[in-house]
């Protein structure tokens, strides 16, 4: 049993690794990285969020996210504004919004290719199974 579970874990990791490599490579053509685009997506979903909230949403440490968002701010993709108390809020700039939109188009193409071997029904089943696994762990 443990061999099968290890094989399953490795297959999931390998699929994720291939997907991330393909996304990172394709996103570089529009001048961004997967980590940067993921941060832009998180900020777009929750404008005004703190670095702590955004780090959690992007599966990073607060320190790593802080370094990343400093780079994004230097590129005029993100704006940091004072919030309540010592809180710093994060917002996309218009340029950040353009990069995010371009990244969505790139990601749609890459992900369509990554999952092209699976028929629609299998993709839906895979999504359902993965959502059940993550929901169980997040509660």
FENBELZI-V376263 format. One record per residue. N is the residue number from 1. PSI is psi in degrees with one decimal (* if undefined). NEAR is the number of other ideal C-beta (glycine too) atoms within 12 Angstrom. D_LAST is the distance of its C-alpha to the last C-alpha in Angstrom with 2 decimals. Layout:
# FENBELZI-V376263
N/PSI/NEAR/D_LAST ; N/PSI/NEAR/D_LAST
This chain:
# FENBELZI-V376263
1/-44.1/7/26.40 ; 2/-32.1/8/25.37 ; 3/-41.5/9/27.71 ; 4/-42.1/10/26.11 ; 5/-40.1/11/22.58 ; 6/-38.2/12/24.09 ; 7/-41.5/13/25.93 ; 8/-47.8/17/22.84 ; 9/-41.9/15/21.09 ; 10/-40.2/14/24.38 ; 11/-41.1/15/24.82 ; 12/-45.8/19/21.50 ; 13/-41.5/14/22.47 ; 14/-41.9/15/26.01 ; 15/-42.3/21/25.09 ; 16/-43.4/18/22.97 ; 17/-46.2/16/25.87 ; 18/-43.0/20/28.44 ; 19/-45.8/22/26.59 ; 20/-42.3/24/26.26 ; 21/-43.8/18/29.92 ; 22/-42.8/25/31.11 ; 23/-46.2/33/29.27 ; 24/-43.2/24/30.51 ; 25/-46.6/21/34.00 ; 26/-37.8/29/34.17 ; 27/-27.4/31/32.76 ; 28/-26.9/19/35.43 ; 29/-22.2/18/38.00 ; 30/12.2/27/36.91 ; 31/23.5/19/36.82 ; 32/177.8/35/33.16 ; 33/169.1/27/30.62 ; 34/-43.4/31/27.20 ; 35/-42.4/28/25.71 ; 36/-45.1/37/27.78 ; 37/-38.2/38/27.03 ; 38/-39.3/33/23.27 ; 39/-41.9/42/23.73 ; 40/-40.7/43/25.91 ; 41/-44.3/32/23.34 ; 42/-42.6/35/20.68 ; 43/-39.7/39/23.39 ; 44/-39.3/29/24.52 ; 45/-31.7/18/21.14 ; 46/68.5/22/20.84 ; 47/140.9/25/24.41 ; 48/1.3/24/24.97 ; 49/157.4/30/21.82 ; 50/166.4/28/22.30 ; 51/-38.1/35/22.53 ; 52/-46.9/24/19.47 ; 53/-42.3/25/17.33 ; 54/-34.6/38/19.13 ; 55/-44.3/26/18.90 ; 56/-40.8/18/15.10 ; 57/-24.6/23/15.37 ; 58/10.2/32/17.99 ; 59/42.5/19/16.57 ; 60/164.9/24/19.53 ; 61/161.1/15/20.58 ; 62/-39.2/20/21.96 ; 63/-46.0/13/25.39 ; 64/-41.2/20/25.28 ; 65/-39.1/33/24.14 ; 66/-41.8/24/26.93 ; 67/-44.2/19/29.47 ; 68/-46.5/34/28.40 ; 69/-27.6/39/28.52 ; 70/-40.8/20/31.90 ; 71/-42.0/21/33.19 ; 72/-38.6/38/31.96 ; 73/-39.8/27/33.66 ; 74/-27.5/16/36.82 ; 75/4.3/23/36.88 ; 76/34.6/17/36.61 ; 77/-24.0/36/33.39 ; 78/145.3/41/31.27 ; 79/133.0/24/32.38 ; 80/129.4/29/31.02 ; 81/148.6/19/31.90 ; 82/138.8/14/31.85 ; 83/-155.8/18/29.21 ; 84/130.6/10/28.82 ; 85/-129.1/8/29.94 ; 86/2.1/10/29.54 ; 87/135.9/16/26.87 ; 88/125.4/26/27.91 ; 89/149.2/25/26.80 ; 90/134.3/39/26.87 ; 91/149.9/27/28.55 ; 92/144.2/37/30.06 ; 93/169.9/24/33.83 ; 94/-40.5/14/35.75 ; 95/-39.8/21/36.31 ; 96/-38.7/34/32.60 ; 97/-38.7/22/32.06 ; 98/-43.3/21/34.74 ; 99/-41.1/32/33.27 ; 100/-47.0/32/29.84 ; 101/-44.3/21/31.59 ; 102/-38.8/24/33.65 ; 103/-37.0/36/30.61 ; 104/-42.8/24/28.98 ; 105/-44.8/19/32.21 ; 106/-47.6/28/32.31 ; 107/-40.3/30/28.70 ; 108/-42.4/16/29.33 ; 109/-46.4/21/32.38 ; 110/-45.9/28/30.86 ; 111/-35.3/25/27.78 ; 112/-40.7/19/30.11 ; 113/-43.7/18/32.14 ; 114/-36.4/25/29.28 ; 115/11.7/23/28.11 ; 116/-24.1/14/31.65 ; 117/-13.8/12/32.00 ; 118/130.0/17/29.42 ; 119/161.3/11/30.51 ; 120/-44.4/12/28.47 ; 121/-39.5/10/27.13 ; 122/-38.5/14/25.96 ; 123/-41.3/18/24.25 ; 124/-40.7/14/22.42 ; 125/-45.4/15/21.42 ; 126/-45.3/21/20.30 ; 127/-45.3/18/18.17 ; 128/-45.6/14/16.58 ; 129/-45.4/16/15.99 ; 130/-38.8/18/14.53 ; 131/-37.5/14/12.15 ; 132/-41.8/14/11.00 ; 133/-45.1/16/10.69 ; 134/-34.2/14/8.76 ; 135/-38.9/12/6.32 ; 136/-37.9/10/5.87 ; 137/-27.3/9/5.66 ; 138/-11.2/9/3.79 ; 139/*/7/0.00
